[in-house]
Amino acid sequence: MLVTWKYRPRNTFIQRLDPRTRLIFMVCIIFALTIPEIWDYRIIFSVFALSLTLYLMARIAWKDVRRAFIYIFILVFFIVGLNGMISGRGGPSSVLDPASPVLFNVPFFIPFTEIGKMVPVTVSKVWFAVTQMMRMICMAVLAIPIPYTMDPNIYGTAFKRMGASDKVSFTMDLAMRFLPTFARDFVITMDAQRARGYEMDKLKGGVVGKLQKLAPLIIPVVMQSTVTGEEVIDAMDLRAFDTNKRTWLKELHYAPRDYFILGLGIAVFVVCCVLKWGFGIGGFFVPEFFLNAVT
C-alpha cells in the first residue's frame, strides 16, 4: 500500500531525530499548553516560538503544507477565534470583565424567532481569542510536519518501541497511511474521468447537483478503499497476525540530539507546571501594548 504524503529525505536536524523523540516532544508541549488555567500570553507565545523554530528547521517547502495550514487556520479561526471573541467561554472569568473596553457589538439572533440581542466584543475577549488561536496553531505547527518529514516505514515501529502493543502499533501505522492513500486514489480516479471527457472543473446545479456530479469519483474511490482494506485484512490473516509475538524490521536508537530534544520537551512541561503551581504565574490578563493598540 503506497503512501502519498510528500515525504522525502531532507537531511535536516529534525529528520535525523528518532521518531519517538518527535512524538514524545509533541506530547510534552501539548500537555504544557493544556495545563489548567495557563492563560498567560508570555508562556503561550514562548512555547509557540520554540515550536515554530523547530518547524523552520525541518525546511519544508510552503507549497507542500500550504493547503494543510489554510484548513487549520480556517478551522481555528471559526471554531476557536470567533467563539472566544463573541462568547468568551472556555476561559477564566476575567475574560468577561464588564470593565473591559467594548470595541464593537455583534447582533446575535435565534433563527426563525424574534429573540436576539447585541453581544459586545471587548478587548479582553479579543485578546483571549488571540491567545487561544495561538495555542491551537502551536500544536498544529508540531503535528503537520510529521507526515512530511517522518519515514512512513517507521510509523508502526515508533509506536511499538514506545511500548504499544502490536495491534495498536499496526493500527496507528495503517491510520497514518489511510488518508494519503485515499487522496492518491481520488486523484487517479479524477484524472481517469477527465481523460474520458468528464467535466470536472465547472460543477453547477447547487449542492445536490454537485454531489450527483461527483458520484463518478466518490463511488470508485470508496469501492477501491473497501477492496484495499479487505486485501490488508487477508494479508494479515495469511501471515497469522497476532497469533504470536512479531518482530519489526526497523531498529531505532536514541542519539545525543534525541536526549537533548527530549530534555527540552520535559523541561518546558516542568517549567510551565512550576510557574503555575509554584509561583502562581499563568493567569489571564490583557497586556498594555494590546490595550493601547486597539483603543
Kinemage of the C-alpha trace (Angstrom):
@kinemage 1
@onewidth
@group {chain A} dominant
@subgroup {mainchain}
@vectorlist {calphas} color= white
{ca met a 1} P 0.000 0.000 0.000
{ca leu a 2} L 1.633 3.214 -1.162
{ca val a 3} L 1.790 6.440 0.780
{ca thr a 4} L 1.381 9.819 -0.910
{ca trp a 5} L 2.481 12.225 1.804
{ca lys a 6} L 5.098 14.426 0.184
{ca tyr a 7} L 7.803 12.806 2.277
{ca arg a 8} L 11.334 12.974 1.038
{ca pro a 9} L 14.719 12.851 2.769
{ca arg a 10} L 15.960 16.348 3.549
{ca asn a 11} L 18.940 15.580 5.802
{ca thr a 12} L 17.824 18.136 8.382
{ca phe a 13} L 18.245 18.115 12.143
{ca ile a 14} L 14.542 17.371 12.571
{ca gln a 15} L 14.614 14.419 10.191
{ca arg a 16} L 17.663 12.937 11.868
{ca leu a 17} L 15.785 12.788 15.166
{ca asp a 18} L 14.396 9.476 16.348
{ca pro a 19} L 10.641 9.416 15.544
{ca arg a 20} L 9.908 8.591 19.178
{ca thr a 21} L 11.671 11.793 20.186
{ca arg a 22} L 9.426 13.894 17.995
{ca leu a 23} L 6.248 12.216 19.223
{ca ile a 24} L 7.227 12.468 22.896
{ca phe a 25} L 8.290 16.102 22.474
{ca met a 26} L 4.961 16.947 20.845
{ca val a 27} L 3.076 15.275 23.703
{ca cys a 28} L 5.105 17.259 26.251
{ca ile a 29} L 4.276 20.539 24.500
{ca ile a 30} L 0.588 19.646 24.247
{ca phe a 31} L 0.491 18.822 27.963
{ca ala a 32} L 2.288 22.078 28.754
{ca leu a 33} L -0.215 24.097 26.718
{ca thr a 34} L -3.219 22.346 28.238
{ca ile a 35} L -2.268 22.776 31.893
{ca pro a 36} L -5.399 24.068 33.651
{ca glu a 37} L -5.536 27.852 33.950
{ca ile a 38} L -2.438 28.587 31.864
{ca trp a 39} L -3.644 31.703 30.045
{ca asp a 40} L -0.583 33.960 30.217
{ca tyr a 41} L 0.357 35.032 26.691
{ca arg a 42} L 4.042 35.152 27.632
{ca ile a 43} L 4.063 31.414 28.268
{ca ile a 44} L 1.951 30.540 25.229
{ca phe a 45} L 3.909 32.781 22.863
{ca ser a 46} L 7.244 31.463 24.163
{ca val a 47} L 6.206 27.869 23.551
{ca phe a 48} L 4.911 28.868 20.119
{ca ala a 49} L 8.266 30.484 19.269
{ca leu a 50} L 10.060 27.265 20.238
{ca ser a 51} L 7.681 25.150 18.158
{ca leu a 52} L 7.985 27.495 15.172
{ca thr a 53} L 11.783 27.341 15.387
{ca leu a 54} L 11.742 23.553 15.219
{ca tyr a 55} L 9.264 23.698 12.343
{ca leu a 56} L 11.505 26.022 10.337
{ca met a 57} L 14.443 23.693 10.982
{ca ala a 58} L 12.511 20.977 9.098
{ca arg a 59} L 12.850 23.076 5.908
{ca ile a 60} L 9.538 22.045 4.367
{ca ala a 61} L 8.518 23.933 1.238
{ca trp a 62} L 5.470 26.143 1.780
{ca lys a 63} L 3.770 24.703 -1.317
{ca asp a 64} L 3.790 21.262 0.322
{ca val a 65} L 1.985 22.328 3.505
{ca arg a 66} L 0.083 25.388 2.280
{ca arg a 67} L -3.265 23.628 1.953
{ca ala a 68} L -2.969 21.943 5.351
{ca phe a 69} L -2.193 25.230 7.085
{ca ile a 70} L -5.024 27.033 5.301
{ca tyr a 71} L -7.505 24.429 6.553
{ca ile a 72} L -6.069 24.664 10.068
{ca phe a 73} L -6.241 28.475 10.088
{ca ile a 74} L -9.858 28.440 8.901
{ca leu a 75} L -10.928 25.849 11.484
{ca val a 76} L -9.070 27.558 14.320
{ca phe a 77} L -10.461 30.971 13.437
{ca phe a 78} L -14.089 29.923 13.113
{ca ile a 79} L -14.164 27.382 15.940
{ca val a 80} L -11.824 28.972 18.479
{ca gly a 81} L -11.380 32.589 17.412
{ca leu a 82} L -14.993 33.585 16.829
{ca asn a 83} L -16.167 31.672 19.886
{ca gly a 84} L -13.610 33.481 22.031
{ca met a 85} L -14.420 36.928 20.642
{ca ile a 86} L -18.196 36.572 20.856
{ca ser a 87} L -18.814 34.431 23.927
{ca gly a 88} L -15.511 34.422 25.800
{ca arg a 89} L -16.381 30.948 27.048
{ca gly a 90} L -13.797 28.335 27.870
{ca gly a 91} L -11.514 30.696 29.742
{ca pro a 92} L -11.251 32.350 33.150
{ca ser a 93} L -13.973 34.636 34.434
{ca ser a 94} L -11.713 37.670 33.930
{ca val a 95} L -12.269 37.329 30.155
{ca leu a 96} L -15.843 38.519 30.731
{ca asp a 97} L -14.723 41.545 32.748
{ca pro a 98} L -17.510 44.144 32.301
{ca ala a 99} L -14.937 46.931 32.753
{ca ser a 100} L -13.054 45.899 29.622
{ca pro a 101} L -13.486 48.445 26.778
{ca val a 102} L -16.041 47.465 24.134
{ca leu a 103} L -14.706 47.503 20.581
{ca phe a 104} L -17.970 46.801 18.766
{ca asn a 105} L -21.250 44.925 19.111
{ca val a 106} L -22.299 41.839 17.170
{ca pro a 107} L -26.008 41.097 16.609
{ca phe a 108} L -27.000 37.617 17.731
{ca phe a 109} L -30.397 36.187 16.825
{ca ile a 110} L -32.027 32.775 17.134
{ca pro a 111} L -33.213 31.715 13.643
{ca phe a 112} L -36.961 31.790 12.953
{ca thr a 113} L -37.651 33.657 16.191
{ca glu a 114} L -37.685 37.255 17.343
{ca ile a 115} L -35.268 36.511 20.161
{ca gly a 116} L -31.974 38.320 19.814
{ca lys a 117} L -29.560 40.749 21.375
{ca met a 118} L -26.356 42.681 20.745
{ca val a 119} L -23.271 40.870 22.022
{ca pro a 120} L -20.377 43.158 22.999
{ca val a 121} L -16.902 42.251 21.746
{ca thr a 122} L -14.463 43.557 24.327
{ca val a 123} L -10.703 43.937 24.387
{ca ser a 124} L -10.337 41.056 26.828
{ca lys a 125} L -12.404 38.763 24.613
{ca val a 126} L -10.332 39.600 21.542
{ca trp a 127} L -7.052 39.035 23.383
{ca phe a 128} L -8.371 35.766 24.795
{ca ala a 129} L -9.284 34.665 21.258
{ca val a 130} L -5.787 35.562 20.031
{ca thr a 131} L -4.073 33.547 22.753
{ca gln a 132} L -6.382 30.578 22.218
{ca met a 133} L -5.759 30.571 18.472
{ca met a 134} L -2.021 30.792 19.107
{ca arg a 135} L -2.291 27.802 21.425
{ca met a 136} L -4.026 25.704 18.752
{ca ile a 137} L -1.680 26.799 15.968
{ca cys a 138} L 1.305 25.924 18.156
{ca met a 139} L 0.093 22.332 18.341
{ca ala a 140} L -0.550 22.274 14.591
{ca val a 141} L 2.964 23.553 13.857
{ca leu a 142} L 4.364 20.493 15.625
{ca ala a 143} L 1.921 17.970 14.158
{ca ile a 144} L 1.677 18.972 10.483
{ca pro a 145} L 5.379 18.400 9.593
{ca ile a 146} L 5.374 14.824 10.929
{ca pro a 147} L 3.977 13.063 7.815
{ca tyr a 148} L 6.184 15.205 5.559
{ca thr a 149} L 9.443 14.529 7.403
{ca met a 150} L 8.987 11.118 9.039
{ca asp a 151} L 9.653 7.972 7.015
{ca pro a 152} L 6.292 6.161 6.574
{ca asn a 153} L 8.073 2.836 7.018
{ca ile a 154} L 8.758 3.531 10.705
{ca tyr a 155} L 5.323 4.662 11.893
{ca gly a 156} L 4.462 1.292 13.381
{ca thr a 157} L 7.984 0.702 14.656
{ca ala a 158} L 7.972 4.026 16.512
{ca phe a 159} L 4.787 3.213 18.422
{ca lys a 160} L 5.990 -0.328 19.132
{ca arg a 161} L 9.290 0.918 20.542
{ca met a 162} L 7.331 3.340 22.718
{ca gly a 163} L 5.657 0.387 24.425
{ca ala a 164} L 2.446 -0.020 22.412
{ca ser a 165} L 1.172 -3.469 21.524
{ca asp a 166} L 1.469 -4.950 18.051
{ca lys a 167} L -2.217 -4.286 17.408
{ca val a 168} L -2.019 -0.641 18.432
{ca ser a 169} L 1.235 -0.095 16.534
{ca phe a 170} L -0.097 -1.616 13.330
{ca thr a 171} L -3.382 0.276 13.713
{ca met a 172} L -1.530 3.588 14.011
{ca asp a 173} L 0.593 2.666 11.015
{ca leu a 174} L -2.470 1.963 8.873
{ca ala a 175} L -4.241 5.080 10.134
{ca met a 176} L -1.333 7.297 9.089
{ca arg a 177} L -1.359 5.680 5.658
{ca phe a 178} L -5.115 5.759 5.050
{ca leu a 179} L -5.647 9.443 4.214
{ca pro a 180} L -2.768 9.798 1.728
{ca thr a 181} L -3.768 6.521 0.076
{ca phe a 182} L -7.361 7.739 -0.188
{ca ala a 183} L -6.122 11.020 -1.678
{ca arg a 184} L -3.978 9.155 -4.190
{ca asp a 185} L -6.934 7.020 -5.311
{ca phe a 186} L -9.090 10.139 -5.608
{ca val a 187} L -6.537 11.904 -7.825
{ca ile a 188} L -6.089 8.817 -10.026
{ca thr a 189} L -9.857 8.438 -10.434
{ca met a 190} L -10.272 12.134 -11.194
{ca asp a 191} L -7.587 12.008 -13.899
{ca ala a 192} L -9.176 8.893 -15.388
{ca gln a 193} L -12.591 10.578 -15.578
{ca arg a 194} L -11.093 13.694 -17.167
{ca ala a 195} L -9.349 11.527 -19.759
{ca arg a 196} L -12.773 10.132 -20.640
{ca gly a 197} L -14.148 13.644 -21.210
{ca tyr a 198} L -15.991 14.086 -17.908
{ca glu a 199} L -16.246 17.790 -16.965
{ca met a 200} L -14.653 18.316 -13.548
{ca asp a 201} L -13.647 21.966 -13.436
{ca lys a 202} L -17.095 23.600 -13.525
{ca leu a 203} L -19.691 21.928 -11.368
{ca lys a 204} L -23.116 23.583 -11.407
{ca gly a 205} L -26.559 22.876 -10.011
{ca gly a 206} L -26.287 23.688 -6.320
{ca val a 207} L -25.126 21.388 -3.540
{ca val a 208} L -27.277 18.426 -4.585
{ca gly a 209} L -26.310 18.770 -8.237
{ca lys a 210} L -22.608 18.973 -7.416
{ca leu a 211} L -22.793 15.883 -5.227
{ca gln a 212} L -24.544 13.999 -8.006
{ca lys a 213} L -21.873 15.005 -10.495
{ca leu a 214} L -19.161 13.883 -8.070
{ca ala a 215} L -20.662 10.387 -7.873
{ca pro a 216} L -18.378 9.071 -10.663
{ca leu a 217} L -15.474 9.975 -8.366
{ca ile a 218} L -16.801 9.073 -4.932
{ca ile a 219} L -18.168 5.622 -5.760
{ca pro a 220} L -14.971 4.209 -7.378
{ca val a 221} L -12.766 5.690 -4.633
{ca val a 222} L -14.921 4.265 -1.833
{ca met a 223} L -15.035 0.881 -3.541
{ca gln a 224} L -11.257 0.900 -4.026
{ca ser a 225} L -10.736 1.788 -0.356
{ca thr a 226} L -13.019 -1.075 0.675
{ca val a 227} L -11.193 -3.534 -1.560
{ca thr a 228} L -7.825 -2.326 -0.261
{ca gly a 229} L -8.984 -2.787 3.315
{ca glu a 230} L -10.104 -6.341 2.567
{ca glu a 231} L -6.733 -7.076 0.965
{ca val a 232} L -4.902 -5.823 4.046
{ca ile a 233} L -7.091 -7.995 6.300
{ca asp a 234} L -6.461 -11.066 4.125
{ca ala a 235} L -2.711 -10.404 4.087
{ca met a 236} L -2.649 -10.113 7.880
{ca asp a 237} L -4.639 -13.338 8.276
{ca leu a 238} L -2.348 -15.213 5.890
{ca arg a 239} L 0.635 -14.105 7.957
{ca ala a 240} L -1.058 -15.204 11.211
{ca phe a 241} L -1.012 -11.714 12.647
{ca asp a 242} L -1.487 -11.525 16.420
{ca thr a 243} L -1.075 -15.261 16.964
{ca asn a 244} L 2.434 -14.821 18.319
{ca lys a 245} L 4.875 -12.072 19.213
{ca arg a 246} L 6.030 -10.443 15.996
{ca thr a 247} L 9.344 -8.867 15.093
{ca trp a 248} L 9.870 -5.492 13.428
{ca leu a 249} L 12.313 -4.958 10.619
{ca lys a 250} L 13.398 -1.439 11.586
{ca glu a 251} L 15.564 -0.705 14.623
{ca leu a 252} L 15.516 2.657 16.403
{ca his a 253} L 18.259 4.086 18.578
{ca tyr a 254} L 18.476 7.327 20.526
{ca ala a 255} L 21.356 9.706 19.785
{ca pro a 256} L 22.626 12.647 21.873
{ca arg a 257} L 20.454 15.042 19.885
{ca asp a 258} L 17.420 12.974 20.843
{ca tyr a 259} L 18.211 13.241 24.534
{ca phe a 260} L 18.587 16.999 24.113
{ca ile a 261} L 15.164 17.401 22.487
{ca leu a 262} L 13.554 15.034 24.990
{ca gly a 263} L 15.076 17.008 27.847
{ca leu a 264} L 13.891 20.234 26.255
{ca gly a 265} L 10.312 18.976 25.956
{ca ile a 266} L 10.243 17.725 29.531
{ca ala a 267} L 11.805 20.988 30.721
{ca val a 268} L 9.092 23.038 29.011
{ca phe a 269} L 6.401 20.991 30.706
{ca val a 270} L 8.077 21.167 34.126
{ca val a 271} L 8.684 24.916 33.854
{ca cys a 272} L 5.031 25.527 32.984
{ca cys a 273} L 3.976 23.450 35.998
{ca val a 274} L 6.373 25.300 38.304
{ca leu a 275} L 5.316 28.717 37.031
{ca lys a 276} L 1.659 27.880 37.552
{ca trp a 277} L 1.632 25.960 40.798
{ca gly a 278} L 4.913 27.172 42.287
{ca phe a 279} L 4.813 30.898 41.567
{ca gly a 280} L 1.186 31.429 40.609
{ca ile a 281} L 2.131 32.746 37.158
{ca gly a 282} L -0.142 31.950 34.247
{ca gly a 283} L -3.346 33.872 34.868
{ca phe a 284} L -5.122 35.754 32.116
{ca phe a 285} L -4.518 39.464 31.602
{ca val a 286} L -4.520 41.908 28.706
{ca pro a 287} L -1.088 43.475 28.096
{ca glu a 288} L -0.796 47.236 27.929
{ca phe a 289} L 0.577 47.275 24.383
{ca phe a 290} L -2.500 45.471 23.042
{ca leu a 291} L -4.873 47.634 25.055
{ca asn a 292} L -3.232 50.799 23.706
{ca ala a 293} L -3.194 49.469 20.153
{ca val a 294} L -6.926 48.734 19.893
{ca thr a 295} L -8.369 51.555 21.993
